[in-house]
Amino acid sequence: MAWVASLCVLGLLYLFFESSLQARMYPNQALQIAPGTELVLKRSHDGHYVFPGTINGQPVNFFLDTGATLVSVPAHLADELGLEAGARQRAITANGTITTHATRVDTLAFGPFDMRGVPASLNPGMRGDHVLLGMSVLKHLEFTQRGDTLILRSLGG
């Protein structure tokens, strides 16, 4: 009987620590939307800002990347997100020069922000499911970083 109790305690500890780990890795799963047109993001354990949103109504996780010119979508997500591969283009990335395909996102949304007709690229070299949120979106926002918090505001409001 003691081993059953020990197993239960271990199970509860696992659930507690798994939940704590998820909160550290993805602190923005429940976005904090401030009054007006402002979004408050917390930095994840690895120093990045990762948060949920949608592309063409489909859920995605965005990875904020001020070094990316465009929104960069893993090519394997194109069909699921309703994106069509357009003209081939060259992109200089941290991993070298690659060939991507131009695309346009009909609707892109996160927090209080909703954008239409966003220039983007389909990147065949991206293996994960995070979408890089580049300057083709960020140029429409003002952002302020204080410690581990990033505040995004609409330039119009």
Secondary structure, 3 states (H helix, E strand, C coil): CHHHHHHHHHHHHHHHHHHHHHHHHCCCCCCEEECCCEEEEECCCCCCCEEEEEECCEEEEEEECCCCCCEEEEHHHHHHHCCCCCCEEEEEECCEEEEEEEEEEEEEEECCEEEEEEEEEEECCCCCCEEEECHHHHCCEEEEEECCEEEEEECCC
